[in-house]
Amino acid sequence: MTEVTRHLAKWVVDSKFADIPASVRQSGVRSLLNWMGCAVGGSRHETIDRAIAALKPFSGPGQSSILGRTEKFDVLHAALINGMSSHVFDFDDTHLKTIIHPAGPIASAVVAMAEHRPTTGAELLHAFILGVEVECRIGNAVYPAHYDIGWHITGTAGVFGAAAAAGKLLGLDEQKMIWALGIAGTQSSGFREMFGTMCKSFHPGAAARNGIAAAHLAEQGFTSSNRVLEAPRGFAHVMSTARDFNEITGGLGEVWETALNSYKPFACGIVIHPSIDGCIQLRNEHGLKPDDIARVDLRVDPLVLELTGKKTPQTGLEGKFSVYHSCAAAIIHGAAGEKEYGDAVVRDATVIALRDKVDAVAQDDIAEDEAFIKITLRDGSVLNKHVEHAIGSLERPMDDKALVAKFDDLARDVLPVERADALRELCWKVESLKDAADLARAAVVVK
């Protein structure tokens, strides 16, 4: 197909909410709930404090809420900050085919816009689902080559999804939606080099902000190439060594990437999850204590060490990309939530001592969602665990009860219990909301 961008834009423009299957709508609701919990929960992180301090003097009128806080920024800056807070814990949703975190760029855009222009819950959910579909299909077209050369695909593909979702809310026609995708594409960025730093969470935030800007520019007739995705000097050829455009256009409206979303039980890089899962299982089955352990040996997919091979993390953000810290903390605490990635835990002497006993070896014949764990005890006995699919994967998904528990744990750290519970229920019934801005209004701290 020679007009990939036009085909995708036309599909977004022509889509009707009634066309979205009920199961896909429910997947969208679950993604929004998970995103909201992560955004509110991450709103007090040092990363967000620093970003607000830096950008507040330059924000325009208070059009949209900063979730979990008291501040209001203009729509563009609010989308940026909320996108950052939703990803700073590395606890957000994951499209396992591409390792994209879909909701961050898209939800941050549409929720910020909903406070500025009248939007129903159904309109917001519809735009959100379309944005996720655009983002993930573009990601499918260039993964893994695009990722392997160093791009952070949540940022690079996410900006397209944010532009499509924003453009849908603005009611762009086909030509303007094409331009919106083009304007988004020329802002596509994000490097994997930034993993373990504050910049990683900047990527989905910037994608949300830039996607909104792209849609508004296109609305005013600001032009771009009509072939941003497929042109020889466009996104897929410039930013990837391989591409398959059928992944973008094939089965549109029939196969839904939104339905393939997964949710993290552990607040770290998803490739570590099988190892954490196995370590927690062995800990609980055998009542393990740190002093019982002589060594921990892991056999994992090569991507685990490529992404999370930091042996001596110094901060919580770095700890999220250390399979060594993650397994040590999981064995000691029986969990790998956000608290296990605090700076104090990363620097704890007991955790460090056990971390130094963890060794990991990469094997090409081990899947990304698989791990082999061997724990040798000081008495010479050996414990083994093979995790074929980690908890939170599509094969062992988090159910609604687990998602609610995760949301409550994150949101109640920031909001009063009654307010957090009310927000949770608004998320579940988003499709019936007359005013989608009720979501953002319920997610802020009242002075």
HELIX and SHEET records of a PDB file:
HELIX    1   1 VAL A    4  ASP A   14  1                                  11    
HELIX    2   2 PHE A   17  ASP A   19  5                                   3    
HELIX    3   3 ALA A   22  GLY A   41  1                                  20    
HELIX    4   4 GLY A   42  ARG A   44  5                                   3    
HELIX    5   5 GLU A   46  LEU A   55  1                                  10    
HELIX    6   6 LYS A   56  PHE A   58  5                                   3    
HELIX    7   7 VAL A   75  HIS A   87  1                                  13    
HELIX    8   8 ALA A  103  ALA A  114  1                                  12    
HELIX    9   9 GLY A  121  VAL A  142  1                                  22    
HELIX   10  10 ALA A  145  ASP A  148  1                                   4    
HELIX   11  11 ILE A  153  LEU A  170  1                                  18    
HELIX   12  12 GLU A  174  GLY A  185  1                                  12    
HELIX   13  13 ARG A  192  MET A  194  5                                   3    
HELIX   14  14 CYS A  199  GLU A  219  1                                  21    
HELIX   15  15 PHE A  235  VAL A  238  1                                   4    
HELIX   16  16 ASN A  246  THR A  249  1                                   4    
HELIX   17  17 GLU A  257  LEU A  260  5                                   4    
HELIX   18  18 ILE A  270  ILE A  272  5                                   3    
HELIX   19  19 HIS A  273  HIS A  286  1                                  14    
HELIX   20  20 PRO A  290  ASP A  292  5                                   3    
HELIX   21  21 PRO A  302  THR A  308  1                                   7    
HELIX   22  22 GLY A  316  GLY A  319  1                                   4    
HELIX   23  23 VAL A  323  HIS A  333  1                                  11    
HELIX   24  24 GLU A  338  TYR A  341  5                                   4    
HELIX   25  25 ASP A  343  VAL A  346  1                                   4    
HELIX   26  26 ALA A  349  ARG A  355  1                                   7    
HELIX   27  27 ASP A  400  ALA A  411  1                                  12    
HELIX   28  28 VAL A  417  TRP A  428  1                                  12    
HELIX   29  29 VAL A  430  SER A  432  5                                   3    
HELIX   30  30 ALA A  437  ALA A  442  1                                   6    
SHEET    1   A 2 SER A  64  SER A  65  0                                        
SHEET    2   A 2 LYS A  72  PHE A  73 -1                                        
SHEET    1   B 2 THR A  94  HIS A  95  0                                        
SHEET    2   B 2 ASN A 261  SER A 262 -1                                        
SHEET    1   C 4 VAL A 358  ALA A 362  0                                        
SHEET    2   C 4 ILE A 293  VAL A 300  1                                        
SHEET    3   C 4 ALA A 371  LEU A 377 -1                                        
SHEET    4   C 4 VAL A 382  VAL A 387 -1                                        
END                                                                             
